[in-house]
């Protein structure tokens, strides 16, 4: 009975797992450098690359889920790349721990820094919402452009039909060619602007 009581008390007092910040932390090791400052800079750069890769993966998932079938990936991908380029990578992670290693070589010392970094869940949620709002804004913009192209095609068809009727069929071939060229040019102009 005393054994059970002791085990229960120790289980309640002793921590059952790693701290919350350390549980989600990822070790990022920088390149070996010739100075401690360069080693720290290398580790920070690797941490930024790690975070960018995580966000690129999240953006691809959001693009796969949020993108409707009528929105071409050719139009959505540059928007996602611009959004990723604007991310403040340094402010998106918290440094949980740091380990500096010094090695002695015959040419001198080399230094290597390992950072344990974790993402703040609130920042992840906030930037996830920003990405989804960017994608919704892109959807609205593309839908308006699609509507503009269809409206321009209708007006072009009516105008060419009216001109053909006005010329009593003498310019039908030229008008159709002009309409075809203008019909191809309208979407190109609408989606490059």
C-alpha positions in Angstrom: 0.0 0.0 0.0 2.8 2.4 0.8 4.5 1.6 -2.5 1.4 2.6 -4.4 1.1 5.8 -2.4 4.7 6.7 -3.1 4.4 6.0 -6.8 1.3 8.1 -7.0 2.9 11.0 -5.2 6.0 10.9 -7.4 3.9 10.7 -10.6 1.9 13.7 -9.6 5.0 15.8 -8.7 7.4 14.7 -11.4 6.9 16.2 -14.9 5.5 13.7 -17.3 7.0 15.1 -20.5 9.1 17.9 -21.9 8.0 21.4 -21.5 5.5 22.7 -24.1 8.0 25.0 -25.7 10.6 22.3 -26.0 8.1 19.7 -27.3 7.5 21.6 -30.6 11.1 22.9 -30.9 13.1 21.8 -33.9 16.9 21.7 -33.9 18.5 23.7 -36.7 22.3 23.4 -37.1 24.3 26.0 -38.9 27.4 25.5 -41.0 30.8 25.3 -39.3 32.3 28.8 -39.5 35.6 30.5 -38.4 34.0 32.9 -35.9 31.2 32.6 -33.3 29.2 35.4 -34.9 29.4 33.8 -38.4 28.2 30.5 -36.8 25.3 32.2 -35.2 24.4 34.0 -38.4 24.6 30.7 -40.3 22.3 29.0 -37.8 19.8 31.9 -38.0 19.8 31.7 -41.8 19.2 27.9 -41.6 16.3 28.6 -39.2 14.8 31.1 -41.6 15.1 28.6 -44.4 13.4 25.9 -42.2 10.5 28.3 -41.5 10.2 29.3 -45.1 10.0 25.6 -46.1 7.3 25.0 -43.5 5.3 27.9 -44.8 5.8 26.8 -48.4 4.4 23.5 -47.4 1.4 25.1 -45.6 0.9 27.4 -48.6 0.8 24.5 -51.0 -1.7 22.7 -48.8 -3.9 25.9 -48.5 -3.6 26.3 -52.3 -4.8 22.8 -52.9 -7.7 23.1 -50.5 -8.8 26.8 -51.0 -8.2 27.1 -54.8 -11.4 26.5 -56.8 -11.3 24.6 -60.0 -11.7 27.6 -62.2 -8.7 29.5 -60.7 -5.7 28.3 -62.7 -2.6 27.4 -60.7 -0.6 29.6 -63.1 -2.3 32.7 -61.6 -2.4 31.5 -58.0 1.2 30.4 -57.7 2.8 33.8 -58.3 0.5 35.3 -55.6 1.6 32.7 -53.1 5.3 33.3 -54.0 4.9 37.0 -53.4 3.1 36.3 -50.1 6.0 34.0 -49.1 8.5 36.6 -50.0 6.9 39.2 -47.7 6.8 36.9 -44.6 8.8 38.3 -41.7 10.7 35.0 -41.1 12.8 36.3 -38.1 9.7 37.2 -36.1 7.9 34.0 -36.8 10.0 31.7 -34.6 11.0 31.8 -31.0 14.5 30.6 -30.1 14.0 28.0 -27.3 17.6 27.0 -26.8 21.1 27.4 -28.3 24.2 25.2 -28.3 27.6 26.5 -29.4 30.3 24.0 -30.3 33.9 24.8 -30.7 36.3 22.5 -32.5 40.1 22.8 -32.4 41.8 22.2 -35.8 45.4 22.6 -36.8 44.5 25.7 -38.8 42.6 27.2 -36.0 39.2 26.9 -34.3 35.9 26.4 -36.0 32.5 27.2 -34.4 29.1 25.7 -35.1 25.8 26.8 -33.6 22.6 24.7 -33.1 19.4 26.6 -32.5 16.2 25.0 -31.2 13.4 27.1 -32.6 9.6 26.8 -32.3 6.8 28.5 -34.0 4.3 30.5 -32.0 0.8 29.0 -32.7 -0.8 32.4 -32.7 1.6 33.7 -35.4 0.9 30.5 -37.4 -2.9 31.1 -37.2 -2.6 34.8 -38.0 -0.4 34.2 -41.1 -2.6 31.3 -42.1 -5.6 33.6 -42.1 -3.7 36.2 -44.1 -2.8 33.6 -46.7 -6.4 32.5 -47.0 -7.6 36.1 -47.3 -5.0 36.7 -50.1 -6.3 33.6 -51.9 -9.9 34.8 -51.6 -9.0 38.3 -52.8 -7.3 36.6 -55.8 -10.4 34.6 -56.5 -12.5 37.7 -56.5 -10.1 39.5 -58.8 -9.9 36.6 -61.3 -13.8 36.2 -61.2 -14.1 39.9 -62.1 -11.6 39.5 -64.9 -13.5 36.4 -66.2 -16.7 38.4 -66.2 -15.0 41.3 -68.0 -13.6 38.9 -70.7 -17.1 37.4 -71.2 -18.7 40.8 -71.3 -16.1 42.1 -73.8 -16.7 39.0 -76.0 -20.4 39.6 -76.0 -19.9 43.3 -76.9 -17.4 42.3 -79.6 -19.8 39.7 -81.1 -22.7 42.3 -81.1 -20.4 44.9 -82.7 -19.1 42.6 -85.4 -22.6 41.4 -86.1 -23.9 44.9 -86.4 -21.0 46.0 -88.7 -21.6 42.9 -90.8 -25.3 43.7 -91.1 -24.4 47.4 -91.8 -22.0 46.4 -94.7 -24.6 43.9 -96.0 -22.2 41.0 -95.9 -19.4 42.5 -98.0 -16.9 42.5 -95.1 -17.9 39.2 -93.4 -14.5 37.5 -93.8 -12.5 40.5 -92.6 -14.8 41.1 -89.7 -14.6 37.5 -88.6 -10.8 37.7 -88.7 -10.8 41.0 -86.8 -13.2 39.5 -84.3 -11.1 36.4 -83.9 -7.9 38.4 -83.3 -9.7 40.8 -80.9 -11.3 37.8 -79.1 -7.9 36.2 -78.5 -6.3 39.5 -77.5 -9.0 40.4 -74.9 -8.1 37.6 -72.3 -4.4 38.1 -72.9 -4.7 41.8 -72.0 -7.1 41.2 -69.2 -4.8 38.7 -67.4 -1.5 40.4 -68.0 -2.5 43.7 -66.5 
